Amino acid sequence: MLHVAVVGSGPSGAYTAQGLVQQDPLVRVDVLDRLPCPYGLVRYGVAPDHEKIKSLQNNLRTVLEHERIRFLGGVLVGGGGVPPARLRELYHAVVYCVGAATDRHLGIPGEDLPGSWSATEFVSWYSAHPDSVEQGFLHDARAAVVIGVGNVAVDVTRMLAREVAELSPTDMPQAALTALAAGKVTEIHMVGRRGPSQARFTTKELRELGTLPDTDVVVDEGELALDPAYVDPSGLPAPQRRNVEVLRGWAATPPSGAARRIRLRFFLRPVEVLADGGRVGAVRFERTLPDGQGGVTGSGRFEDIEAQLVLRSVGYRGVPLEGLPFDARTGTVPHRAGRVLREGEVSPGEYVAGWIKRGPTGVIGTNRPCAKETVASLLQDAPGLAAREVPDDALAALRADGVRPVEWPGWLAIERAEAALGASLGRGVVKLPDWQSLMDAAHDTVPQRP
């Protein structure tokens, strides 16, 4: 029997575990996660109003309920938790699927002013990530600037413009729902430094902005026309061409005078976040122009956009995991077909999958082929890996080390507690928002009688 630890229970971790048990009947997998809840960014990164995407949790659930897969939540690996070297003593192989944990920074003056946040911090708050704390995101905010034109930027823009009646049926935590209900943001600028043909959002996400009640989407035809591919989109790939078509439609539609307005801006590069009374008051942008090679160049002309809230959505970056090699340039662990490399040589029994392997690119489905490659490498190495002696049950050894994991019954108890919380609020399932409530629920593992 080959004993494998998969660190991370998001899509890449679940697909890795699934591939291992499907392809080899003599593999047992422990899926370890720092959080007491499984599913990674499907639980804590997908917007609460995207029920279809969130339903992928059902597929991941089926994987984690496999008889040869065991979920061990609340287990920190590295950083003062279980050292990677200890995992290598307990398992024949370890696969790290830990994602990309930090945001990229703009590197401009004023970026850290009160009222300026990473989009991930905002998403974590309305998704009830237990590390998130109430930061007063909407404090006296009338206008918001979202920097970035990817799907995360579209998500946070949409959340700012959504009506509470639409969010109440979701699993959004009650405190975030209450804060958004009391919010006074009516003007939202979503800004990209390049043109519409190079935006990273998908057409489906983009179109959703046009379906929001009592909300105008405003696009400046003259600004869009700076992009030659906007003027003639025939040579664009189909996804970008569809984006341009949507933007053309909005540019041709006059505002209706709705209560809220979303302005999509392009060819503006942030150069400074400006203060007003010690908080964010505006963002200064430089007008950019296409350089003919896919990039942009500065024009020397500037524009200030008023905002009391700034959300920066310019990408993610992996962080080093104690005990593992790390390439600071790419934000990934060096590897060869998923095999971890130490000083250029394969490190037996250590593997990576997901964003920490390839960088923060792709969509949820991209993790399948990524995991498949790593699984193929691991199973090819399996005969040599299985020759090393490891404990029959790593969990007993982890407990002896003082680790107290949340097992699957604990997660089911959390689910029951969230259903009960929602019922008490007259809503559906409502997420528990903090470590204490999650751990209290996890240890109440006796099923409640109806």
N, C-alpha and C positions, 0 to 999 in steps of 0.2 A: 504494500500500500504506500503510495506517494502522498506525503502530507505537505500541503501548500498553504501559505498565508498570502492573502490578497489584502493590501492596505488601501482602503477606500471603497465605499459601497455605492458610489455613483455609477453612471452608465458604464464607464470603462472598467471599473472593478467588477460589476455584475456580469458584463459580457465576457470578461476574462474567466471568472469563476464558471460561468455557463459553458464556455468552450472547453475548459479542462474536464469537467465531469461528463460532458457529452461525448468527448473523444476518447476518454480512457476510463473504464469502469473501476480502475484501481486507484483513483485519485480522490482524496478528501480535501476539502477547502474550508479554511476558516477565513471569513471576510471581516477584517478589523476596521473600525471607524472611530475617529476621535469623538464624534457626536453619538448620543444615544439613539439617534434616529437614522434609518438608512436612506438611500436614494440620492444623496449628494445634491447637485444643482437642480435635479428634477424637483426636489422638495424645496430647496432654498434659493433657486435662481430663476425658475420659470415664473412668469407673472401670474398672480392668483386668478386673473380673468381668462387665462389660457387653459381652459379645462381639458381640451383635447390633448394638448402636449403633456399636461400634468397627469393624464390618465396612463402615461407610460409607466407610472409607478406600479400599475397592476402587472405589467410585464416583468419589471424588476422584482416585484414581490414573488412571482412564480419562481424566478431563479433562486432567490434567497430561501425559499421554502423547500428546495430540493433536499432529499434525504442525505446527500453527501456534502451539503453546504451548510455551514453554521455561521450565523451572524453574531459578532461580538462587538457591541457598541460601547462607547465611553472609554475606548482604549487609545491613549495617546502614544504614538510611536515617535521616538526622538524628542528632543527639546525638553528633557526632564521626565519623559515617560519611558516606555520600553525601548531600550537601545536597539537599533537595527542588528547589531552583533548578537544580541540575545535572541532575536527572532531567527537568525540563522542557526542558532544552537537548537531551536525548538522545531524547526520545519526543514524539510528537504529543500524547499525553494520559497522565495518571497517575491511577490510582484507588487511594485509600488504604483498605485493609481491615485496619486494625491492631488492632481489638478494643478492649477496656477492660482496661488492664494492671495496675491496682491495686485493692486492696480498700477498701471503706468502713470507717471506724473507728467504734468505739462511743463514743469521747470520754468515757470514765469513768476514775476513778483506778485504778491498778494494771493497766491494759490491757497495758502493755509489760513486766510482770514475766516472768522466766524461767518457761517452761511455758505461757505464753499466746501463741497463734499465730493467724494468719489461716488459715481453712480452705484457702485457695489455696496457702499454703506447705506444708501437709500433703499436699494433692493433688499438688503439683509433686514432692514427695519420693517418694511411692509411684508416681508416673507417670514418674520418671526424667528430669524436665526438667533440662537441663544447667546451668541457673542455680541449681538447688537444691543445698544442701549438707546433710549430716547434722547435725541440730541436737539430737539426743537427745530427740525428741518424746515418747517413752514413758518417759523417765527416772523410775524409781521411781513410775510412775503406777498407781494402783489404781482411781481413779474419774476420769471425764472429763465435762466439760460442753461440749456443742455448742450455741452460741447461734445460733439461726436455725431456720426450719422450711420451707426450700426444698429442692430436689432435691440441691444440693451438701451441705447439712447431712445429708440422709439418706445420701448416698454415704459421707461420712467416718464417720458413725455405723456404717454397715454394715461398713466396712473395719476398724474397731476391734473389731467383734464376730465377724468372719469367722474360721473355722478355717483354719489354714495349708494343710491338705490341699486346701481349696477354692481357695486362691490360687496354689498351686504351678503349676498348668497355665497360668496367665495370663502375660503378658509383664512382670509387675512386676519391677523390678530386684532382684537377689539380696540386696543389703544391706537393703532395706526388708522383704523377705520374712523374712529372718533376725531383724530387729528385732521385727517383728510376732509371730513365733513365740515370741520370748522375752518378749513383753509380758505384763503382769499386770493389764490393765484388765478388770474384771468388772462395773463399774457405769457406765452411760453415760446421762446426762440430755440429752435434746434439748429445748431450751426456746424458746418463742415468746412475744412480748410481747402478742400478740392471741389470738383464739380459734381453735378448730379449723376453723371455717367460712371463715377468712381465711388459712389456711396456704397456702403456695405450692407444696408438693410435689404431684406427680402421684400418682394412686391406684396405678398400677403400681409406682412406686418405694416408696411407703408399704407396700404389701403385702409387698414383699420382706423387710422387717424381720421379719415373722412367719414366714418360711420358714427363718430361720437356725438351724442345729442347736444344741441345748443352750442356747437363749437365750429368755428370757421377755420379752415386750413388756407393759409395765405402764402402764395409763392410769387416772387417778382420775376416776370418774364425776362426783363433785361439782365438780371443777375444770372439766370439760367443760361442765357444765350452766350455768356462768356465761354461756355464749354462747347468746343466745335462739335463734339459728339452729340450734344443736345440739339444743335441746329440740324444735324443729319445723323440720326441714330441708326441708320440702316446697317452700319458695319458693327454694331455692338452685339455681344452675346445676348441671347433671348432674355435672361433675367434683368440685365441692365436696360435693355430696350423697353421692357414692360415698366420698369421704374420711371423711365423718361416719359412714357405715355401717361402714366398717372399724374406726374408733375405737370405735364402740358395741360391736362384737364383742369387741374386746380388753378394754374396760372390764368386760364381763360375764364374762370368763374369769379365774378365780383363777390366780395364779402357780403354776408346777409345781415350783419349787425348782431351776431350771436353773442351770448354772455361771455364766452371764452374764445380766445384766438390763439392758434398755433401758427407760428411763422417758421417756414423752412428756409434757411439761409445757406448760401454756398460761397466759396472763395473768400472766406474770412478766417484768418489765423489769429488765435488769442495771443496777446502779447503782455497783458497785465490785468489783474483783477483789482479794481479800484475800490477804495474804502469810503464809507460814509458813516460817520459816528462810530468808528471802530469795527464795523461789519461790512460785508459786501454791499456795494452800492451800484456797481456797474462793471462791465467787462469791456476792455479796450481791444479791438480787433484791427488787424491790418488787412486791407484788401489785397488778395493774391490774384495772380493771373497764371494761366497755363503756360508751362515752359516748353511745350511741344514734345516732351519726353516722358509724359505721365506724371510729372511733378508740378510744382507751382513755384513761383517766384514772387517776392514782395513788391508792392507797387509804391510804398512810401505814403500811401493814403490810409487814414485811420478812421474808425467809427466806434463810438461808445454806445453800448446797449445797456440800458438800465436793468438791474436785477437785484433782488434781495436774496435770491437763492441761485447758486451755481452748482450744477451737477456735471462732473467730469467723467466722460465715458470714452476713453481713448485706448482701451485695451487692458489685458491682464498680463501678469508676469509670474513665472514660477519662483519659488524661494528655496534656498538650500535646505535639505533635510539632514540633520545631524547624523554623521556616520556614512553618508553617501557622497560620491563625487558630484560635482555640479559645474556646469558651464555657465558662468555669469553673463556671457555675451548673448546666449540664446535663451537663458532662463530654463534650461532643461538638464536632465541627467544624461551624460554621454552614454550611448548604447550602440549596439550593432544588432539590427533586427529584434530589438527589445531586450537583448542581453546587456546588462550594465557593464560598462568599461571602466576599469581603474588603470590610469596611466597607459591607456591604449590597449590594455589586455582585458579579455573577458573575465569577469568576476563570477566564478561558478555559483549557481543558485540564486543570483540576484537579477531581477528583471523589472522592466517598466512598461506601462501602457497609459494611454490617454495624454492629457496636456503636458504632464511632466516628461513625457517621452518625445512628443512632436511639437510642443508649443501650443498656445491657446488659439487653435484654428479649427474650423469646421463646425458642424452642428452635432446634435446628439448622435445621429446615425453614423457619423464619421468614426465614432469609437468602436464600431463593430469590426471593420477591417483592421484597425489599429490593434485591437485586442487579439484578433485572429492571428496576426503575424507573431505576436509575443507568445501566444499559446503554442503555436507550431514550434517555435524555438525551444520553449520549455519542455515540450513532450519529446522533442528530438534529443534533448539532454537527459531525459528522465532515467534511463538505465544507469548512468553514472551517478546521478543525484541520489537515487534510491539506495545506493550501496552504503551511504553514510547513515549511522545510527542516530535516530532522534527519538524523543519520548513517544509512547503510544498515544498519549493525549496531552497536547500542549496546554490545554486549558487548565489542567491541574497544576502544571508548572507555573503558569501565569498567576494563578491564584496564590500559590506559595510565595510568589514574588510581591504579593500585595495588590495585584490587579483585581478589580471587581467589575467585570464587564456586564453590560446590559445585554442579555440574551434575547432571543426572539419573543418569548413570553413577556419580557419587559417592554419591548416595542409594542406588542399588542395591547398591553395595559396603557401605554401612552395614547394609542389610537382610541381606546375606550374613553379615556379622560378628555380627549379633545372633542369627541362626540358629545359627551355629557356637558362640557363647557358650552358648546354651540347650542345645545338644547336649552340650557339655562338662560341664554341670551336671545332666544327666539330665532336663532340662525341655524345653518347646517354645521358641519364640522368647523371648529375654530382652533387654530394652532395655539399650543402653549408657547409663550414667548421667551421663557428664560430657563436657565440651567436648573434652578431649584424646583420649579414646577415640573419640569421634565423628569428629573431624577426621582422626585416624590411619586410621580405617577408610575414610573418604571418599576419601582419597588412594591407597588400595589398590584401584584401580578395575579391575584385571585379574581377570576371572572365575576362580574357583578350579575346578580340575578335580575331578570327583566321585571 
